[in-house]
Amino acid sequence: MRREATEQNWYLLALAMALATGGVALLYSASQTASGDNAQYWQFQLIWLFAALVAYAVIGVVPMRVIEKISRPAYVVSLFLLVLVLAFPAISGARSWIRMGSIGFQPSEFAKIATILVIAQWAARLKTPPRGMTELVVPAVLVGLPATLTLLQPDLGTAIVYVLLFAALCFWAGTPPVIVFLLLSPIVSILLTFSLPLWSLYILALGALLFVLRPPRSTWIYVSATNLLMGIVALPLWNQLAGYQKQRLLIFLQPESDPRGAGWNVIQSKVAIGSGGWFGKGFLEGTQKRLAFLPERHTDFIFSVLGEELGFIGVLVAFGLFGLLLLEGVRIAERNPDPYASTLAFGLVALIASHLAINTAMTVGMMPITGLPLPFLSKGGSFLVVCFAAVALWRKTWIERSPVRR
């Protein structure tokens, strides 16, 4: 049911536009270097901002019942595109783009929203919250398919986002957090295999947790078998990684081991952010950026430009805008009694939050560099459209919220 104009939540669009216009300004600054002005960065973003606003407007006139009906077809199309993209030439070591002349887009970005839509449809049909691991097989498969296809590109960062989406959506559907953790425990296991003592302690801790919880036998078998298997396949999986991916993981552990090579990016990023101080060096005045010491400053490391030029206060303002946007998304999810719309809204919160957390963490050396863009701020047309589509869907679920399912 439609609400009055006073309840149509233009606040969401205002927050998104504040972040997006700030992103264009940062991209303009990122283009100003000692070697000249590369205007294509911010001009490109302006063009895609217009496309994102068109997508926002189109979603605004589509009823929620229609969006729910197209969830499965959208998911199937997204899987087809993720398969199709593997036939295109690699760009920067990954087959992530479908290009037609000078125009291109990343199917993995749109597949994220399609996956959230189809998981929300699954959640809407639940009679009781999923309490056991066997009840999570369907969402695990629905998320696992696009995650696996994304890994084949290879795009590890986006695959991590799918895992986080799965955990968040299962939690929102009512699954106890400990069950979600046990389901994802093999991922933690493989991350710890670089240290046999740490991995051994983790396996012992898992065994103790299972002993205390006393879950069904199927859970015991799954957790034991998959975590031990991770210890066995860790080396073969490592050998399957692309050279640049191995380098990123090694440099994450010790960036100073190759300060002029693979460790250059994260070292320069931390220098840029740290040199900003409280108030920054001033808009357009960042030295790391101007001297082109800061790599990928228009995409992966736009946060570093923000920290260098606007300082801690600028970062605080940006985080404040993101916080308000995400809190509004959570409020919309909480207040919508329709399980489909509520799960959809929370999934979009998880999508934006995971990108925000991973991007900022990698720029300060807390995570390996994954190449994930910063929502609204990084140069990237596909993801900018996805961000505004998320805002449109939040607003749509707010306007059409209803006390009963249609």
PEKA-V175133 format. One record per helix or strand. SS is the DSSP state (alpha for helix, beta for strand). FROM is the first residue (numbers start at 0). LEN is the number of residues. If there is no record, write none. Layout:
ss,from,len
SS,FROM,LEN
SS,FROM,LEN
//
This chain:
ss,from,len
alpha,4,3
alpha,9,21
beta,31,2
beta,35,2
alpha,39,21
alpha,63,6
alpha,70,17
beta,90,1
beta,93,1
beta,97,3
beta,102,3
alpha,106,18
alpha,132,19
alpha,155,17
alpha,176,15
alpha,195,18
alpha,216,24
alpha,242,11
alpha,254,4
alpha,263,12
alpha,286,4
alpha,301,34
alpha,338,25
alpha,380,19
//
